[in-house]
Amino acid sequence: MRISFTFAAIASFALAAGISLGLAVIGAQTVERQSVEDVSFAMREDGLDWVEIDADGLQVFLMGEAPDEATRFRALRRAGTVVDNDRVVDQMTVLDPEGITAPTFSIEMLRNGTGVSLIGLIPGAEGADRLTDGISDITAGLDVANMVETADFAAPEGWDAAVRYGLLALTELPRSKVSIFAGRVEVEAVSNSPAERADWVAFLEDNLPDGIDLVMDISAPRPVITPFTLRYVVEDGTPRFEACSAGTEADRDRILETAIELGVAENASCVIGLGVPSPRWAEAVETAITAASRFEGATLTFSDADLSLVAAEGTPGSLFDTVIGELDAALPDVFSLHAVLPAAPAEGSEPDGPPRFTATRSPEGYVQLRGRLPDDRVSAAVLAYANALFGRRNTYLATRTDPDLPEGWPLRVLAGLEALSRLPNGSLTVEPDHLILRGNSGSEDATSDLSRLLAQQLGDAASFEIDVTYMASLDPITGELTDQQCLDRVNTVLDRRKITFDPGSVEINEAAGEVLDDLAEILRDCSHVEMQIGGHTDTQGREELNLNISQARADAVLNGLLARRVLTSNLSAQG
């Protein structure tokens, strides 16, 4: 009985093993068949009918002759989307490229704040290595999505130089798309400002290799103009823009074309920005400047949808009424017109000059305030405001009180001082019915910006004149002080006050600190000029000790400038 039971158990185990083996074989065959069917369907779906599929267990074999390396790689990638990449065995061959036309190679590289994406077809594995090495320099901390494929062909002429230049462009431009072709690079980017755009354009042009064509499309965001301002002045029958704004290029061209026909200089410009109050802005401007040009003298100011037209003294009343009536009827509904015809002076009135307040700002930054103010309280307020704008040590007040000044005089003075603070040097004149601002600027938009500021502070109907000259030497983008200009400015400060130390001390005291404050403002713009700081002491005491003190004082001045955010690589300290 024991023997029979053992034999039955063995037979049962053998039968179970046989059934399991059979089921495993059937399962494996089912997996093989399903894998072949799924991968074959994917290949047909992608037009890769030349690929032959076979399977052995879990492994899937791809066979057949690919027309080129890129197509072979595409077949491998497609199979990897159906089954695990580890199961795919590549047994494909590639058609001998001899006599076959090489494909068009190109790379498209996209970069933003978080990552870099690469897509395209490049020549050979060596090209892929060069691309990987080049891109590693700019991808620190960035995600890289590399979808570049290779084809076993030689690099065409101009390809390597284009790749090097494209990688250089991608390094410089943080938000960009760089497209590379043999002998050509196309760059699209978005800058933060017109100044940054100018820097990028100059960089790309300066580094462009010979034989490489460059196509650039670098945009800068349009400024938000608030209030949306336009100021048109007619003097002795000659018109000009003191400020011009437009919402689109088409509006700008339309406004300038009309203005030039009316006599405005052909080099007039108009800023394109955001904030236009109406899609009929250009129509309203055209209508208004045409009306204003019918006067021998007038000032026209748009501030958003509010329009002010002030005619010159002596304008015939009948002409004024006719022009204003026609203009009011022709303006689009959203625009509101306020028109002013100043009264003629009364007969027999004294031709005395008007009361006046003046402020002048020198190239070194010193400001002198003269003329009339209503009372001591206003004088104190004006001085405090000027100190805040120009610096306490740079401001000198020499005014007298006049209680009979017209209403609004303090407001005009304060607004004028704020406008003057926007200029490196210039002058301000405030009269009862007029404000004149003259000076130099490193911004080509200074006149427009200052007109917008004064119109906002004083009201649309205010009468003011702006005469600002653009100087390239003051432009922070293109301008750079000469060595002599830097030296002259430093000496101007030191002629007024020296840097002195307390006896036996090497510490910067309060008086010396004030001089360093003034020098720091100058030296930040003079980092290209080599200068030496000379430390001195008296002849009392031992020579070695005095030499150490003088060197320590020179070092203290150098460190003081460094603490004031002055680059000191061009400065040396000598005791």
Residue, then its C-alpha position, 0 to 999 in steps of 0.5 A: m500500500r505504501i509503494s502504490f501511494t508513493f507511485a501515485a504521488i509521483a505521477s500526480f506531480a509529473l502530470a502537474a509539471g507537464i500541464s504547467l510547462g504546456l501552459a507556459v509554452i502556450g503563454a509565451q507563444t501568446v506573448e510573442r504573437q501579440s508583441v509581433e502583432d502590436v509592433s507590426f501595427a505600429m510600424r504600418e501606422d508610421g509608414l515603416d512597412w519595410v520593418e520585419i518583426d519577429a519574437d523569441g520569448l519576450q524579445v522582439f527583433l526588428m529586421g529589414e533595410a532602413p533607407d537611412e540612419a534617421t529612419r532606423f532610429r525612428a523605427l527603434r523609437r516607435a517599437g519602444t513605445v509599444v514594448d519595453n526598450d529592453r525587449v527590443v533587439d535591433q537587427m536592422t541594416v541601413l542602405d549604403p549611403e553611397g550615391i544617396t542625397a544627404p538629408t537636410f540637417s537642422i536643429e531647433m533649440l528652445r530655451n526658457g527659464t526652466g529648461v532647454s529643448l533640442i529637436g532636429l537631425i544632425p550628421g553622425a554620432e560625432g556631431a551629437d557628441r559635439l552638441t552635447d558638450g556645447i549645450s552642457d555649458i548653459t544647462a546648469g540647473l536646467d532640464v534638457a529634453n534632447m530629441v535630436e536624431t543622427a544620420d550617418f552623413a558627413a557634415p555639410e559646409g558651414w554646419d560646424a560654424a553655425v552650430r558653434y554660433g547657435l550655441l553662443a546665441l543660446t547662451e546669451l539669450p535666456r528666452s529664445k528659439v535658435s534654429i541652426f542650418a548649414g551656413r545659417v542661424e535664425v534667432e527669435a527672442v524676447s527681451n525685457s527692454p529696448a536697451e537689452r534688445a540693443d545689447w543682444v543685437a550688438f552681441l549677435e552681430d559682433n560675434l557673427p562668423d564669416g560665411i554664416d547668414l543671421v536672421m534675427d527677430i528680437s522683440a522688446p515689450r511695448p512700454v505701458i504709457t500712462p497717461f497716454t500722452l501727446r503734446y503738439v506745439v505750434e510756434d510762429g506757425t511752425p508745429r512740432f511734437e513735444a510728446c507723441s504716443a501711438g498704440t500700433e505701428a499703423d497709428r504711428d505712421r498715420i499720425l506722423e504722415t499727417a504731422i509732416e504734411l502740416g510742417v512737422a520735421e520729417n525726423a519726428s518720432c512717436v512711441i508705440g506703447l500700451g494704454v491707448p484710450s480708444p481704437r480711434w486714437a489716430e483719428a482723434v489726433e489727426t483731427a486735433i493737430t490739423a485744427a491746431s495748425r490753423f493757429e499761428g500759436a497753440t499748444l495741444t495736449f492729449s492726456d488719455a481721452d482728455l484733450s486741451l487746446v490753448a491758443a496763443e494770446g492775440t488769436p482772433g476770437s472769431l477764428f478761435d470759435t470757428v476752429i474749436g466748434e469744428l474740432d469739438a464736432a469732429l472728435p470721436d465721442v469718447f474724447s473730451l475737449h477743453a479749449v482756452l483763449p488767454a485774455a489780452p493784457a489790459e490797456g495801459s498795464e505796465p510792461d514789467g517782467p513777470p516774477r520768476f523762479t529759476a533752478t540750474r543743474s551743472p554737469e557735476g550735479y550742483v543745483q542752484l535755486r534762485g528767484r521768488l517763493p511765496d513765504d518761508r514755509v514754502s521756501a523750506a518745503v522747496l529746499a527739502y524737496a530739492n535736497a531729496l532729489f539732488g542731495r543735500r550737499n549739492t543744493y544751494l537756495a538763494t530765493r526771496t519771498d513774494p506774497d503776491l505770487p499767483e495761485g499754484w506757484p509752489l506746485r509749478v516749482l515742485a513739478g519743475l524740480e522733479a522734471l529737472s531731476r530727470l536730466p543730468n544737467g539743465s535749467l528750469t524757469v517758472e513764470p506765472d503762465h509758463l514753465i520752461l525746461r531746458g537741458n541735455s539727456g542720454s535718453e532719446d525719449a526724454t522730451s516725451d517722458l518729461s511732457r507726460l510728467l508735467a502734463q500729469q502734474l500741472g494739468d492738460a491746459a498748463s503751458f510749458e516748453i521743453d527744450v532737451t537735447y539728446m547727447a549720445s555721450l550721456d546715453p547709458i547704452t552708447g555713451e562712455l565718459t572719456d578719461q579726461q571727463c572722469l578726471d575733471r569730475v573727480n577734481t571738481v569734487l576734490d577742489r571743493r573738499k579734500i579727503t582728510f583724516d583725524p591726526g594719527s587715524v586711518e579711519i574714514n570720518e564723517a566729513a571724508g565719508e561725504v566726499l566719498d559719497d560724491l566720488a562714488e557717483i562719478l567713479r561708477d561711470c569711470s570703471h574703464v579709467e585707471m586711477q591711483i589713490g595717493g595716501h599722505t601723512d605729515t613728517q612728524g614721527r618715524e618714516e616707516l611709521n608714516l609710510n604705513i599710516s599713509q598706505a593704510r589711509a589710501d587702503a581705507v579710501l579704496n575700501g570706502l569706495l568698494a563699500r559704496r558699490v564702486l568697482t575698484s579693479n581700475l583703482s590702486a592705493q599707494g602710500 
